[in-house]
Amino acid sequence: MYEKFYHLKENPFNVTSDPVFFFSSSNHTDALSHLTYGIEQRKGILLITGEVGTGKTILCRTLLNRYRSHLENNIKTALILNPSFSDQQLLQLILKDFGIQGNFENKFDLINALNGFLLEETGNGHNIVLIIDEAQNLGVEQLEQIRLLSNLETEKEKLLQIILIGQPELCEKLELSSLRQLNQRIAVRYHLLPLKRDEIKKYIKHRLKIASSKNSKNSVRFTDKAIDTIYEGCKGTPRMINILCDRALLAGFASETLTIDKNIIQKCIKEVAIKSNKVKPVSTKKKRSWYKNIYVLLCILCAIGGLSYTVLDFYDQPFMSLKSSVQKFLSVRPHLSNLSSLSIKEKAILPKPDQPGLVGEDKKDISELYTSGYNFDRQENYKEAVRWYRKAAERGHAQAQVNLGTFYSNGLGVERDCTEAVKWYRKAAEQEHAQAQNNLGVMYSEGQGVEQDYSEAAKWCGKAAEQGHAQAQTNLCIMYSEGQGVEQDYNEAAKWCRKAAEQGHGQAQAILGIMYSQGQGVEQDFKEATRWHRKAAENGINYAREALKRLEQNYPR
């Protein structure tokens, strides 16, 4: 739309991984050097990690282009962009990308064909490279298959060089005991960082120059203050910079200005939704936040003269939902991403004497570390609390791991980092810590620190719910009612809702009241609906008070 106005031949800030626009930052240059060294020295397995949007895919495409254009007779490559297949399907995809044809009935045939291909190509002086992007999506079985492929070698050298490219969660997965053999075989590792502040201006100029029309001077200019604002908003993440700059050029075009200043950038930051210093596109495919949906639905219901629920502070309590038509009943949705509502109030919990995995003097020492963190926590000295909780967490104290995850998810004493939060929640969850399992499920449901995955969310919330965790039981109720990560089943939703409600969980009590009033998963019973709404109201759930008033008016005793 704005290309002609700025004398550009194409959009300079597309979010696609076009190697033509590759920017050689110090970090990306180092990463390429590590990859080149690993490939040419036949090191076997190489690992490149980086956060979402840091340029991992464009890095591997740039590497492919360089080899295909300069060393085509020496290097042969295959690129797997989506490895989310079974181990046998992954092998089939690898053979297809290498151009290996044949009828392969089983895994043995596939590996045998690949081995023959590698021996022949190596004999011809070729170096064979397999690149797997989004490798964090590989399961344990697929990663074990990768390890077995790395066994294809001669006495002198590796027949296949394998590059794993993925998000930091891949490193956590590789730390599993079952993958320790693979982890030990990784010869080259590099973690890709965001752009530095002084590189952002060069990055923007670089992309504008490439996109500029031939024989024409680029007419658009970003002011220094605009660049500083971009850094503050995006923290150097290239994909976020592209999204923001694209919107800024559109705003400049609309205003007929060739200068992109701080004010334009600030407006664009609001438009593309900065959250915790991270930009995400407005057109995201994630479901709209649940608390926004309930607000809209409440307005509709009030407008048509339905239930007279009062819209209150949606951040006081996480809301729950039950799927139904607007005519049938009110849907109340939780804001699961509001982690403080789930765990901040219970972050400082004294260690239990039966802390799993700890024995004897070791248990006593770790408990003392935890108690030190707890004391600083009570004093609201969060920086010191983090320090002591970390000491206990690193030695396996599950509650310390949960607390550390909560501190990272809320930015208390440390810079907010959802990936770190997920890491610590996962460690505690694997020790069967119910609160950690629930919080990990929440992170998966909202895609915070991990890729959004409702199946994983349901799995972890389910584990916590089985242990009797009331919030997890309530969350599982929502998933069954919405069909998120599980098959939609109102009977299951009601079952888990009742378990939480009977523990005195206010939100679950209110939902159960709604289910009884509408006959969702239970037989319609206004007396039971009134009873559960009353219990919820006594627990301070404001919307339950409103529902109770309405029920008592329409269905008096």
ZASE-79950 format. One record per residue (C-alpha): x, y, z. Coordinates in steps of 0.02 Angstrom, whole numbers, plus 50000, padded with zeros to 5 digits. Layout:
BEGIN
XYZ/...
END
This chain:
BEGIN
500005000050000/501365012450048/502785006149936/502525019049798/502435033449923/504125028749997/504905023549830/505025005249881/504924990349763/504264978749901/503774978450083/505394979850183/504644973150344/503764957150295/503844944150432/504264930150310/506014922550322/506714929550159/508614927150158/508784942150042/508424952950195/509624943750311/510504956050426/512244951350487/512154956850667/513624951950777/512584937950851/511914931250687/513654931950609/514344921750755/512944909150734/513334907150548/515184904950589/514774891250715/513674882350589/514964883750450/516314876950564/515224862450623/514734857550446/516434858950364/517304850050508/515954836450507/515554838250692/513944828150683/512574836850783/512434855750797/511174865450902/510534883150874/509264890050997/508404906851014/506804914651074/505294916650961/505614929550823/507504930950844/507864925450665/508214906750676/507294901950517/508034915850411/509744910550477/509534892750415/508824898550247/510314910250228/511484895750264/510594885050134/510714898850003/512564901250033/512954882950011/511824880549861/512554895549771/514404893449813/514724875349859/513364866049767/514524852149711/515134848949888/513684851550007/511984843249992/510614848950109/508864844550167/507744856350266/506324850350376/505244865050428/503884855650522/504534840250614/502894836250705/502784818450640/503094800950705/504884794750699/504514784350543/503614798650456/505084809950497/506254797550413/505134797150260/505154816150251/507054816550266/507274804150125/506044813650016/506964830050042/508614821849997/507794815249838/507924796849889/506554786949803/505944769149828/504654758149911/505084757250095/503964746150200/504704749250372/505944759250472/507364747150433/507134749850246/507134768650270/508734768950373/509584756650257/509154767550106/509784783150193/511394774450244/511694768850064/511384786550002/512584794050131/513974781550091/513814784849905/513784803849924/515224803850047/516214792949927/515914806249795/516624819549910/514954826949964/514534833050138/512714829350181/511804841450297/510084839250376/509284854950451/507774852950565/506884869150609/505634870650754/506544856050835/505744860051003/504204851350933/505124834850917/504584821751043/505764810451139/505544796351012/505964807750866/507474814950955/508074797450992/507894793750807/508994808850771/510304801650887/510254785150794/510484794250629/512054802350700/512754784650719/512884783450530/514764785950510/516374778650445/517924775650550/518534792950502/517024804550492/515174807450515/514134803650362/512754815650411/512844832950489/511254837050585/510764854750634/509384856450764/508594873750770/507304877850902/506674887851048/507474886951222/506234873351272/507284861751163/508734863451285/507604858651429/507004843351334/508784838151298/509144838251485/507964823551509/508854808051570/508184798051422/509034810151301/510714811751388/511594801851250/510964814051119/511384829051228/513184823051248/513394821451060/513004839551021/514694846350969/514234864350927/512974874951023/512464892950999/511054903451073/510384917350963/510064933751054/508994948751003/509794963750917/510764976051022/510124993851037/511455000850919/511064987350788/509224991650768/509535007550668/510704998050551/509424983950539/508034995850485/509155004850359/509734988150290/507974982150254/507434998950182/508944999150067/508584981649998/506754986049970/507125002749887/506735004949703/508225003949586/509135020549554/508085029649682/508565036649850/507615030250000/506515044250061/505875037650228/506825041650388/506675035050566/507225047750697/508445042650834/507075044350966/505955033350861/507335020250856/507515021251046/505645018951067/505665003850951/507034995951057/506074999251217/504524991351144/505294976551053/506874973051154/507824969450994/506744955050929/506814956250738/505064949650704/504304962150825/505334976150747/504644971250576/502854971350637/503064988250721/504004996450577/502744990150450/501344998250550/502385014150569/502625015750380/500765013450357/500435027150485/501705038550401/500875035450233/499175039750305/499895055950375/500875059450216/502505061150309/504225054350262/504855055450441/504425042050567/504595049950739/504365044550919/502515049450923/502095038350775/503015023650851/502135025851018/500435025750933/500905010350833/501485001350989/499735003351061/498954997450898/499984981450886/499734977651071/501314978951173/501224966851319/502664965551440/503774974451314/503314962051179/502384966051019/501124954250943/500104956950785/498294961850804/497824947950682/498464934350797/497514917950780/497454915250967/495754915851043/495274932451113/495594934051299/494174925951392/493814940851502/493524951451345/492294938651275/491274938451435/491194957451434/490474957351258/489254943551301/488664952351457/488324968051357/487294958051232/486294949751370/485954966251456/485434974051290/484144960451253/483434961351428/484184945051487/485054941851650/485524957751740/487304953251787/488394967551839/490074969351752/491334971451891/493224971451903/493774957051792/495484956551870/494874953052046/494484934852007/494874923651858/493244919751769/492644902951707/491644898251553/490344885951494/489954885451309/488154888151258/487054898951148/486764916751206/484914913051225/485224898451342/486354904851479/487724916451531/489524911751491/490804916651621/492604915751564/494234915051661/495734925951629/496994911951652/498474922551597/498254933251752/499474922351847/499444933152001/497644927952028/498194909852024/499764909452126/500464925652194/499464924552353/500154907252387/501924909752328/502644910252504/502284893052573/503364884952706/504144868452650/503234852452690/504194839652793/503914826552658/504664836952515/504914823752377/506684819352327/507494826452484/508194815852626/509174817952786/510364832552807/510144837452624/508294839852657/508674850652809/509924861452714/508754864352568/507314868352684/508414881652766/508774889252595/506924889452558/506494897152726/507764911152694/506884914952531/505204914252618/505764926852750/506384939152619/504764936152524/503734941252675/504784957152690/504424960452504/506284960052469/505954950452310/507704951552238/508424942452390/506934930652393/507314925652214/509134922552258/508724910552400/507274902252312/508424898952165/509694890352277/508344878852345/507554876552173/509194871352092/509364857852224/507644850952185/506474859552307/504804858852216/503924873252306/505454884252280/505364880052095/503534885152091/503894901452182/505324905352065/504184902151917/502894913951992/504204927552019/504754926051837/502964926051772/502564941951871/504244950751859/504544951252047/506384953152091/506864948251913/506434954051738/504794946051683/505214930651581/503834918151543/505054905751468/506004904951632/504344903651724/503864888651619/505564880751648/505364881151838/503524876451836/503974861451729/505344855651849/504134856151995/502714848651891/503804833751850/503954831052038/502044829452041/501824846652122/499984850652092/500134869652095/501554868851969/500564857151857/499084869051858/500164884351822/501054875151681/499354870951608/498894889351617/500484894351526/500084881951386/498284888051374/498854906051348/500454902451250/501544911251378/503344905251373/502804890451265/501834888151105/499974888251140/499404870251156/497704866151233/498094847551237/499614850851347/498584862951451/497264849651480/498594836651519/499444846851655/497854853851729/497174836251728/498664829751827/498414843451957/496534840651961/496794822051997/497814827352149/496354837652211/496964855052160/495364865352159/495924878652035/496514865151915/494854856151933/493964872251890/495114875151741/494804857351681/492944860751694/493184875251574/494164864751451/492834851351446/491464864351424/492434873051284/493144857251204/494904864351223/496224850651224/494874837751263/493254832351182/491824843651235/490884835051375/489724844451493/489564829351608/491444829351635/491404848151655/490084846551791/491044832551877/492644842651895/491684858451938/490804849252080/492454842552149/493154860252159/491514867552225/491454854752366/493184860652418/492464878052440/493154885352278/492084900752248/492234901752060/491804883352041/490284885752153/489674899952044/489914889651885/489024874851960/487584886552002/487524891851819/487574873751761/486104869251874/485114884251816/485374879451634/485414860451647/487174859251577/487944842351626/486674840851767/484784840551778/484064858051785/483734862351967/483474880452022/483544875652204/485294868552181/485764883452073/485254895152214/486214884752342/487844885152247/487694903552200/487414907452384/488994897952431/489964907252296/489274923952355/489814919852533/491554916752461/491584934452389/491174930752206/490304946552153/489424940151998/488704925852104/487854938952213/487024946352060/486494929151999/485814924952171/484754940852174/484044936552004/483664918652052/482824923652215/481754936352123/481184924051989/481154908152092/480734912652273/480744898752402/
END
